[in-house]
Amino acid sequence: MIVLVVSDFHLGKGKFFKNGQINILEDFFEDDRFAEFTQYYSSGKNYSNNIHLILNGDILNLIQIDIEGCFSHIIDEEATIKALELIYAGHKGFFESLKLFLSAPNKKLTYVIGNHDIGMGFKGSQTRFKELVGSENIDFCYDINIHGIHIEHGHRFEVINTVPPEKTFMMGPNNKEILNLPWGSLFCISVLPQLKKERPFIDKVRPMSSYIKWTLIHDFAFFIKMLVIVMKYFIKTNFDTYNKHLRNFKTNLTILKQVTIYPRYESKAKSILRKRKDIHTVVMGHTHVAEWRRFPEGKYYFNTGTWNMIPSIDAALHANTATLTYVLIDVQTKTNTPREASLNVWQGSWRPFIEEIKLSG
């Protein structure tokens, strides 16, 4: 079996609005490339192969979709389905490519829920997604263990981006079930749109801590504006009726610390591998940084990175391009051992991919 993993596409309402204006909140511009990717792994020599495609979180940017021009942190199932419909209208090619992939024999799709698409936890959202893709052969989960491979998005390791699984939902206005959003999601909904109007790539710069230092010296007016907006919202969320889980001084200190630090999950993967002897490979996303590690006894960790553009102010890494990275694991299902595992970069139909790193079992 071949397991393919991608993550962090952050599909929005499309590149352009109906009036032709550019959508500054759109992150994904690779619909055609993704269609080539799914076609390659569902046709030709791969037509009959047993291939499991896993969308590992933050595929849909559901928390940053405005409904009739309004952003709200009160998100119920109905609002999530409306957001899903708007994303579909802006990315029909993406959904069609999944439909064609699943129409081939021996193909399966699993949707792992992340922090930006937490609304996919609603059963109604899952049903509508299946309808848009035209298949019932789709599983939804928060993590998956398959043939010795552990796959999760990775946001649960950050207090700013997660809540306990049993508290994913809460009762909102009119006794409707709504999402119990973590501080990071609330920030993305209410603060980022304000900042992105002036600095469209502010949420993508890596490392963020260096960018904040840079604005302090070179963009001081914006630094002060950013500081005021963030601090005002930080205070506000501590007294919001539907954010009671944030009313904790220790949690607030942790949030302040994590806001400027972008995580690496090597140690988290190592911990999972140490506790789970049946696991040989851990795959995560969330950080938007493609990476890999090989541990003793043939254990591996991969991060899928993102297909979004990632600017950097690090002189050694300066770039503003999208690297279409994904993880491929060819696993022997009878023994649950990997024949090979690789971090690949999709190049397009003319030259399907290059292997950034290939590890043989």
C-alpha positions in Angstrom: 0.0 0.0 0.0 1.1 3.5 -0.8 0.2 6.2 1.8 0.3 9.8 0.6 0.1 12.7 3.1 -0.4 16.4 2.4 -1.4 19.2 4.8 -1.9 22.9 5.3 -3.4 24.0 2.0 -5.7 26.6 3.7 -8.2 26.8 1.0 -10.3 30.0 1.1 -13.0 31.6 -1.1 -10.7 31.7 -4.1 -8.1 34.1 -5.5 -10.6 36.7 -6.6 -14.0 37.9 -5.5 -16.9 38.3 -7.9 -16.0 41.9 -8.4 -12.5 41.0 -9.5 -10.8 42.2 -6.3 -8.0 40.1 -4.9 -8.8 38.0 -1.9 -6.0 38.8 0.6 -7.1 35.9 2.8 -6.6 33.3 0.1 -3.5 31.1 0.6 -4.0 28.3 -1.9 -3.2 28.8 -5.6 -2.2 25.3 -6.7 -5.6 23.8 -7.7 -4.2 22.7 -11.1 -1.0 21.3 -9.6 -3.0 19.3 -7.1 -5.2 18.0 -9.9 -2.1 16.8 -11.7 -0.9 15.2 -8.4 -4.1 13.2 -7.8 -4.3 12.2 -11.5 -0.8 10.9 -11.4 -1.5 8.7 -8.4 -4.8 7.4 -9.8 -4.0 6.7 -13.5 -1.4 5.0 -15.6 0.8 2.7 -13.6 -1.0 3.8 -10.4 -4.5 3.2 -11.7 -5.0 -0.1 -9.9 -2.5 0.4 -7.0 -3.8 0.5 -3.5 -3.3 4.2 -2.6 -4.5 5.9 0.6 -4.5 9.7 0.4 -4.6 11.5 3.7 -5.4 15.2 4.0 -3.6 15.9 7.3 -5.4 19.0 8.6 -5.9 22.7 7.7 -6.9 21.7 4.2 -9.8 24.1 4.4 -9.4 27.5 6.1 -12.9 27.4 7.6 -12.3 29.8 10.4 -11.3 32.6 8.1 -14.3 32.5 5.8 -16.6 35.5 6.2 -20.4 34.9 5.8 -21.9 37.9 3.9 -18.9 40.1 4.9 -19.0 39.2 8.6 -16.4 37.2 10.6 -17.7 35.6 13.7 -16.2 33.4 16.4 -19.7 32.0 17.1 -19.5 29.1 14.6 -22.2 26.4 14.5 -22.8 23.6 12.0 -24.9 25.7 9.7 -22.2 28.4 9.5 -19.5 25.8 8.8 -21.5 24.3 5.9 -22.0 27.8 4.4 -18.2 28.4 4.7 -17.6 25.0 3.0 -19.9 26.0 0.2 -18.0 29.2 -0.3 -14.7 27.4 -0.5 -16.2 25.0 -3.0 -17.3 27.9 -5.2 -13.7 29.2 -5.2 -11.9 25.9 -5.7 -14.1 23.6 -7.7 -11.1 22.1 -9.4 -9.7 20.9 -6.0 -12.9 19.0 -5.2 -13.2 17.6 -8.7 -9.7 16.2 -8.5 -10.6 14.4 -5.3 -13.7 13.0 -7.0 -11.6 11.7 -9.9 -9.0 10.2 -7.6 -11.6 8.2 -5.7 -13.3 7.0 -8.9 -10.2 4.9 -9.6 -10.0 1.4 -8.1 -8.4 0.8 -4.7 -8.3 4.4 -3.7 -9.2 5.8 -0.3 -9.3 9.2 1.3 -9.0 10.2 5.0 -9.5 13.7 6.3 -7.6 14.4 9.5 -9.0 17.5 11.2 -6.7 20.4 12.1 -7.2 23.7 13.9 -8.2 25.8 10.9 -10.8 23.2 9.8 -12.0 22.2 13.2 -15.6 22.7 11.9 -15.2 19.4 9.9 -15.9 17.8 13.3 -19.6 18.5 12.7 -21.4 15.6 11.1 -23.3 17.9 8.7 -20.0 19.3 7.4 -18.7 15.8 6.8 -21.8 14.8 4.9 -21.7 17.9 2.7 -17.9 17.4 2.0 -18.7 13.9 0.8 -21.5 15.2 -1.4 -19.2 17.8 -3.0 -16.5 15.2 -3.6 -19.1 12.7 -4.8 -18.1 9.8 -2.6 -18.9 8.1 0.7 -15.5 6.5 0.8 -14.1 9.2 3.1 -13.2 8.9 6.8 -12.9 11.9 9.2 -10.7 11.8 12.3 -8.3 13.7 14.6 -5.5 11.2 14.1 -5.0 7.9 12.4 -2.8 4.9 13.0 -2.5 2.7 9.9 0.0 -0.1 9.3 2.5 1.3 11.8 2.1 4.9 10.7 0.8 7.5 13.1 -0.6 10.6 11.4 -1.9 13.8 13.1 -2.0 17.5 12.3 0.1 18.5 15.3 -1.8 21.5 16.7 -2.6 19.6 19.9 0.9 20.3 21.2 0.2 24.1 21.4 -2.1 25.5 24.0 -2.8 28.5 21.7 -4.2 26.2 19.0 -6.1 23.4 20.8 -8.7 22.6 23.3 -9.2 19.1 24.9 -11.0 16.8 22.4 -13.9 16.3 24.8 -14.4 20.1 24.8 -14.3 20.7 21.0 -18.0 21.8 21.1 -19.9 23.9 23.6 -23.4 25.3 23.9 -23.8 28.7 22.3 -26.6 31.2 21.8 -30.1 29.7 21.5 -28.8 26.4 22.8 -27.0 25.7 19.5 -23.8 23.6 19.6 -20.9 25.8 18.5 -17.1 25.3 18.2 -15.1 25.9 21.4 -12.3 27.7 19.7 -8.8 28.1 21.1 -7.1 31.4 21.4 -5.1 31.0 18.1 -8.3 30.4 16.1 -10.0 33.4 17.7 -6.9 35.5 16.7 -7.1 34.3 13.1 -10.8 35.2 12.9 -10.8 38.6 14.6 -7.2 40.0 14.4 -5.4 38.6 11.4 -7.8 40.1 8.8 -7.1 43.6 10.3 -3.3 43.1 10.1 -3.3 41.4 6.6 -5.0 44.4 5.1 -1.7 46.2 5.5 0.7 43.3 5.6 -0.8 40.4 3.5 2.0 37.9 4.3 2.2 38.6 8.0 0.9 35.2 9.0 3.3 33.4 6.8 6.7 34.9 7.6 9.1 32.4 9.2 10.5 32.8 11.8 7.8 35.1 13.3 10.0 36.2 16.2 12.5 37.6 13.7 9.8 39.5 11.9 8.5 41.1 15.1 12.1 42.2 15.9 12.4 43.5 12.3 9.3 45.6 12.6 10.5 47.1 15.9 13.5 48.6 14.0 12.3 49.1 10.5 8.5 49.3 10.7 8.0 50.9 14.1 4.6 52.5 13.3 3.2 49.1 12.3 4.9 47.4 15.3 3.0 49.7 17.7 -0.3 49.2 15.8 0.2 45.5 15.8 1.0 45.5 19.5 -2.0 47.5 20.4 -4.4 45.4 18.4 -3.0 42.1 19.8 -3.0 43.3 23.4 -6.5 44.7 23.2 -7.7 41.4 21.8 -5.7 39.4 24.3 -7.6 41.2 27.1 -10.9 41.0 25.4 -10.8 37.2 24.9 -10.3 36.7 28.6 -13.7 38.1 29.4 -15.7 36.7 26.5 -18.7 34.5 27.5 -17.7 31.8 25.1 -14.0 31.7 25.9 -14.0 30.7 29.6 -11.2 28.2 29.1 -8.8 31.1 28.6 -9.4 32.6 32.0 -6.3 31.2 33.5 -3.1 33.2 34.3 -0.8 30.2 33.6 -2.5 29.6 30.2 -2.1 33.3 29.3 1.6 33.2 30.0 2.0 30.1 27.8 0.0 31.8 25.0 2.3 34.9 25.1 5.4 32.6 24.9 4.0 30.5 22.0 2.8 33.4 19.9 6.3 34.2 18.7 7.8 30.8 18.6 7.1 28.5 15.7 7.3 24.9 16.8 9.4 21.9 15.6 7.9 18.5 16.5 10.9 16.2 16.4 10.8 15.7 20.2 7.0 15.1 20.1 7.5 12.5 17.4 10.2 10.8 19.3 8.0 10.6 22.4 5.2 9.0 20.3 7.6 6.4 18.9 9.0 5.7 22.3 5.5 5.0 23.8 4.1 3.2 20.8 6.3 0.2 19.9 3.9 -0.7 17.1 4.6 2.7 15.3 7.6 3.0 12.9 6.7 6.4 11.3 5.1 9.6 12.6 3.8 12.2 10.1 2.6 15.7 11.1 1.9 19.1 9.6 0.9 22.4 11.1 4.3 24.0 11.3 4.4 24.6 7.5 8.1 23.5 7.6 8.9 20.3 5.6 11.4 18.2 7.5 12.4 14.7 8.4 14.3 12.8 11.0 15.6 9.2 11.2 15.8 7.7 14.6 17.4 4.4 15.8 15.8 1.1 15.0 14.4 2.3 11.7 12.0 4.9 13.1 11.0 8.0 11.1 9.5 11.4 11.5 8.2 13.5 8.6 6.5 16.9 8.4 4.6 17.5 5.2 5.1 21.3 5.1 2.6 23.3 3.0 1.7 24.1 -0.6 1.3 27.8 0.3 3.9 30.6 -0.3 6.2 31.1 2.6 8.2 34.3 2.7 11.2 34.5 5.0 13.3 37.4 6.4 16.1 35.0 7.2 18.8 36.1 4.7 20.1 32.5 4.4 16.6 31.2 3.6 15.0 34.2 1.8 12.4 33.0 -0.6 8.8 33.7 -1.5 7.8 30.5 -3.4 5.6 27.5 -2.9 7.3 24.2 -2.4 4.7 21.4 -3.1 5.9 18.9 -0.6 4.2 15.6 0.4 5.1 12.4 2.2 5.0 9.0 0.4 5.3 5.8 2.4 5.2 2.4 0.7 4.3 0.0 3.4 4.1 -3.8 3.5 0.7 -4.3 4.9 1.2 -8.0 6.0 4.2 -7.1 8.2 3.4 -3.4 8.8 6.9 -2.4 7.8 7.9 0.4 5.3 9.5 -0.6 2.1 10.5 3.0 1.7 9.5 6.4 2.9 10.2 9.7 1.2 9.6 13.5 1.5 8.8 14.5 -2.1 8.3 17.8 -4.0 5.6 17.7 -6.7 7.0 19.1 -9.9 4.0 18.8 -12.3 2.9 16.3 -14.9 6.0 16.9 -17.0 8.3 15.6 -14.2 6.1 14.2 -11.4 8.3 14.6 -8.4 11.8 14.8 -6.9 12.7 13.0 -3.7 14.0 15.5 -1.1 14.9 12.5 1.1 14.3 8.8 0.6 14.6 6.3 3.5 14.5 2.6 2.8 13.2 0.2 5.4 
